[in-house]
Structures are given as structure tokens and as C-alpha cells.
Amino acid sequence: MAQTSSRFCAPDADITLSSSSGLLFRVHRKNLETHSSAFASASAATTAQPEPEPVALTEPSDVLELVLQFMYPQPQPDLRALDFRTLAVLAEAVEKYDVYSALAICQSQMESFVCTHPLEVLVYALRHGHTNLANEAAQQSMRCGVA
């Protein structure tokens, strides 16, 4: 039997998400719909079942937990302590799922890594239309001689 997140294990959950590592998150569809246009669109296409299968997502459990924290009424996570790889996966996830409450903070934190990861930040910024961040990352890439 798969393990369930200790933070997201609501007994009255009406949807279960599964991380790429198989950890289950029992959450409320209404929270997902309210905070993410991607989940709202998907919700309209699904039908209610007595015991639905978990929805498999591609994100690892640590990232999925951070994404969900932005969708519940609780203090938002402090992203300043995240390593770059975790932040990059989180930033992509909030863009993918349109988690508006997390978009600006993730973009801001990605900006803090321009000096140490200019190419990765540049790719992220270009992919998601963050022009100012892309310009800054491109300039930093040129300074480092890695462009």
C-alpha cells in the first residue's frame, strides 16, 4: 500500500494525487480548482467515482508538497532555503499548473540564481515569457563566458 503525505491526508478528501515517487496526497478538489486554472480545467473533464484512482503527476513528492502548500489556507513556504534544482522543478510546476499564488515568488527566487545558474534561468525565463529575467540571465551568461 502506498504511503500518504502526513501534511496532505484529509479524511474528507475528494481527490488523491500521486507524486512521481508514489507518495499520495489526499486533498480537496475545491482548493485545486480555486488556486489553479489547470486543475479547474481538468476537474471539469473528470467524473465523480466512489473510490477514484489517484491522479498521477510527474513531480516528486517534495515539490508537490510545496505546490499544494500554495493552494491551502496556511503560511506559504519559505523558498529561500531551497537548492536550485528543487526550486527549478517547483518553478516549472507552478507554471505548468498555473498556481498563480506561487508564480511571482518562484520567478523572484529564480532571479536570485542568475549568477550561479544563468543558462538554466535563461531557459526557464524564455519558456515562460519572463522577458526581464531572460535579459538579465542572458547578460549574466555572457559575463560568465558560457553562452
C-alpha positions in Angstrom: 0.0 0.0 0.0 1.3 3.4 -1.0 2.3 6.0 1.7 0.2 9.1 2.2 1.6 12.6 2.9 1.4 13.5 6.6 0.6 17.1 5.7 -2.0 16.4 3.0 -4.1 13.5 4.2 -7.6 14.9 4.6 -10.1 12.3 5.7 -12.8 14.1 3.6 -10.5 14.5 0.5 -12.3 14.1 -2.8 -9.2 13.7 -4.9 -5.9 11.9 -4.5 -2.8 13.0 -6.2 0.3 10.7 -6.6 3.8 12.1 -6.9 6.3 10.6 -9.3 7.7 8.6 -6.3 4.3 7.2 -5.5 3.5 9.3 -2.3 -0.2 10.0 -2.1 -1.7 13.4 -1.3 -5.4 13.3 -0.3 -6.7 16.8 -1.0 -9.8 18.8 -1.8 -10.7 19.4 -5.4 -12.1 22.8 -4.5 -8.7 24.0 -3.3 -7.1 22.8 -6.5 -9.8 24.4 -8.7 -9.6 27.7 -6.8 -5.9 28.1 -7.0 -5.0 26.6 -10.3 -6.7 27.1 -13.7 -5.1 23.8 -14.9 -6.7 21.8 -12.2 -10.0 23.6 -12.7 -10.0 22.6 -16.4 -9.1 19.0 -15.5 -11.8 18.8 -12.9 -14.5 19.7 -15.4 -13.4 16.7 -17.5 -13.4 14.1 -14.7 -16.4 12.3 -13.4 -17.1 11.6 -9.7 -16.4 8.0 -8.7 -16.9 6.3 -5.3 -13.2 5.5 -5.0 -11.3 7.1 -7.9 -7.8 6.2 -8.8 -5.0 8.6 -7.8 -4.1 11.2 -10.3 -0.5 10.5 -11.3 1.6 13.6 -11.5 5.2 13.9 -12.8 6.6 16.0 -9.9 8.5 14.5 -7.0 6.8 14.5 -3.6 8.9 17.3 -2.1 7.9 19.6 -4.9 4.3 18.5 -5.0 4.0 19.2 -1.3 5.3 22.8 -1.9 2.9 23.3 -4.7 0.0 22.2 -2.5 1.1 24.5 0.3 0.3 27.4 -2.0 -3.2 26.1 -2.6 -4.3 25.8 1.1 -5.0 28.5 3.7 -1.7 28.3 5.6 1.5 30.2 5.6 3.3 29.9 2.3 6.6 28.0 2.3 9.9 29.9 2.6 11.6 29.2 -0.7 14.8 31.0 0.1 16.4 27.8 1.6 15.7 25.6 -1.4 18.6 24.4 -3.5 18.5 25.4 -7.2 17.4 22.0 -8.6 14.3 21.8 -6.3 13.4 25.5 -7.0 13.7 24.9 -10.7 11.4 21.9 -10.6 9.0 23.9 -8.4 9.0 26.9 -10.7 8.2 24.7 -13.7 5.4 23.0 -11.8 3.7 26.2 -10.7 3.9 27.5 -14.3 2.5 24.1 -15.6 -0.4 24.1 -13.2 -1.0 27.9 -13.2 -0.6 28.2 -9.5 -0.9 32.0 -9.5 -0.1 32.5 -5.8 3.3 30.9 -6.4 4.3 32.3 -9.8 5.8 35.6 -8.7 7.7 34.2 -5.7 9.2 31.4 -7.8 10.2 33.8 -10.5 11.8 36.1 -7.9 13.7 33.1 -6.4 14.9 32.0 -9.8 16.2 35.5 -10.3 18.4 35.0 -7.2 20.2 32.2 -9.0 21.0 34.2 -12.2 24.7 34.5 -11.2 25.2 30.8 -10.4 22.8 29.2 -12.9 22.4 31.7 -15.8 21.7 29.3 -18.6 19.1 27.3 -16.6 17.4 30.6 -15.5 17.5 31.8 -19.1 15.8 28.7 -20.4 13.1 29.0 -17.7 12.5 32.7 -18.4 12.3 32.2 -22.2 10.0 29.2 -21.9 7.5 31.2 -19.7 7.8 34.7 -21.3 9.6 36.4 -18.4 11.4 38.9 -20.6 13.2 40.9 -17.9 14.5 37.8 -16.3 15.6 36.4 -19.6 17.5 39.6 -20.4 19.3 39.5 -17.1 20.2 35.8 -17.4 21.4 36.3 -21.0 23.7 39.2 -19.8 25.0 37.1 -16.9 25.7 34.2 -19.3 27.8 36.5 -21.5 29.8 37.7 -18.4 30.5 34.1 -17.5 31.5 33.1 -21.0 29.1 30.2 -21.0 26.7 31.4 -23.8 
